[in-house]
Amino acid sequence: ADQLGLRSYAVGCGYAVHDVKENGLQIVRLSDGYSWSFPGLNDPSNRWAWGAGLGVNCDYAYASVMPWGNFTIARIRIDSLGPGTPPQ
């Protein structure tokens, strides 16, 4: 993206988490810009629609999610994110 826009970020322990409208959720490592994306409502094969980023600490990122149409809050282990996508 060329701009941050008006979407809010939750920031903690060197990471930021935010929703990217209907496109899902994104976690960004602030030290180098690597990111991880989770699909939103625009992905027809997605059974989990990731929503707003709610918080992040050194162990987890927290976000709203709708698995199979039911609203809940999920936590994503930071150490399970994998290599990530480099900044563009």
C-alpha positions, 0 to 999 in steps of 0.5 A: 500500500502507498499509504497507511490510511485511516485504519488503526493499528495495535502495536506492541513488542515490535509488531503491529496488527491491523485489519485491511478492510475486507481483505483480512488481517495483517501483522507487520514486524516493525524492525524490518517491515516483514509482514504476514497476511490472513484472508478476509471476506473477499477470499471465497475459499476462506472459512475464517474471515479475519477482522480487526487487529485488537492487540499484540504482545511478545507472544501473541497477536489478537484479532476478531475472526468469524470462523464459519460465520461465528464471531470470536477473538483469536490469538496468533502465536508470534513464533508460529508466523513463519518467514513472512513477506518482505517489504515492497 
